[in-house]
Amino acid sequence: MKSCVVDLRVVPNASKDEIVGWMDDGRLKVKVHAVPEGGRANRALAEFLAKALGIPKKAVTIETGTTSREKTVRIEGLSIEEALDILKR
């Protein structure tokens, strides 16, 4: 099965969920409306990415950075090329 990892910079407690774009360090900047308390922002991030990519929520897992703004997520079911193509839109 295909899978890939994507490095993110997550901004919690934003006015809305949105993909901002690519940063100079190669991370994708993503804003989520949820607050960073009790894992809410992480759950919101996984749900938002799954919806944006058209995959089930369980296909997105946070591999590193659960308590940090800088995270690495694993995306099951898509190659890195497919995921990046969708996220660039």
C-alpha positions as CSV (number, residue, x, y, z in Angstrom):
1,M,0.0,0.0,0.0
2,K,1.2,3.5,-0.8
3,S,2.0,5.9,2.0
4,C,4.1,9.1,2.4
5,V,5.2,11.6,5.1
6,V,4.8,15.3,5.0
7,D,6.4,17.9,7.2
8,L,4.1,20.6,8.5
9,R,4.1,23.8,10.5
10,V,0.8,24.0,12.3
11,V,-0.8,27.2,13.6
12,P,-3.6,26.4,16.1
13,N,-6.4,28.7,17.2
14,A,-6.7,30.3,13.8
15,S,-9.8,32.0,12.4
16,K,-10.4,29.0,10.1
17,D,-8.9,25.8,8.8
18,E,-6.7,26.4,5.8
19,I,-3.6,25.4,3.9
20,V,-1.4,28.5,3.8
21,G,1.4,27.2,1.5
22,W,5.0,26.1,1.5
23,M,7.6,27.6,3.7
24,D,11.2,28.2,2.9
25,D,12.2,25.2,5.1
26,G,10.1,22.8,3.0
27,R,7.3,22.5,5.5
28,L,3.7,23.0,4.5
29,K,2.0,25.6,6.7
30,V,-1.5,24.7,7.9
31,K,-3.8,26.6,10.1
32,V,-6.5,25.0,12.2
33,H,-9.3,26.6,14.1
34,A,-9.0,24.2,17.1
35,V,-7.1,25.2,20.3
36,P,-4.0,23.2,21.2
37,E,-5.5,21.7,24.4
38,G,-6.2,18.0,25.0
39,G,-5.1,17.0,21.5
40,R,-7.9,19.0,19.9
41,A,-5.7,20.8,17.3
42,N,-4.1,17.4,16.4
43,R,-7.5,15.8,15.8
44,A,-8.6,18.8,13.8
45,L,-5.5,18.7,11.7
46,A,-6.0,15.0,10.9
47,E,-9.6,15.6,10.0
48,F,-8.8,18.7,7.9
49,L,-6.0,17.0,5.9
50,A,-8.1,13.8,5.4
51,K,-10.9,15.9,4.0
52,A,-8.6,18.0,1.8
53,L,-7.0,14.8,0.4
54,G,-10.2,12.9,0.0
55,I,-9.1,10.0,2.2
56,P,-10.5,8.5,5.5
57,K,-9.4,10.3,8.7
58,K,-7.8,7.1,10.0
59,A,-5.4,7.4,7.0
60,V,-3.7,10.4,8.5
61,T,-1.5,9.9,11.6
62,I,0.8,12.3,13.3
63,E,4.2,10.6,13.5
64,T,6.2,13.3,15.3
65,G,5.5,16.6,17.0
66,T,2.3,15.9,18.8
67,T,3.1,18.7,21.3
68,S,4.9,20.9,18.8
69,R,3.9,23.2,16.0
70,E,6.3,21.4,13.7
71,K,4.9,18.0,12.9
72,T,5.4,15.1,10.5
73,V,2.3,13.3,9.3
74,R,2.0,9.9,7.6
75,I,-0.6,9.7,4.8
76,E,-1.8,6.2,3.9
77,G,-3.1,5.5,0.5
78,L,-1.4,8.2,-1.5
79,S,2.2,8.5,-2.8
80,I,4.1,11.7,-2.0
81,E,3.5,12.9,-5.6
82,E,-0.3,12.4,-5.3
83,A,-0.5,14.0,-1.9
84,L,1.6,17.0,-2.9
85,D,-0.4,17.5,-6.2
86,I,-3.7,17.6,-4.2
87,L,-2.3,19.9,-1.5
88,K,-0.9,22.4,-4.0
89,R,-4.4,23.1,-5.3
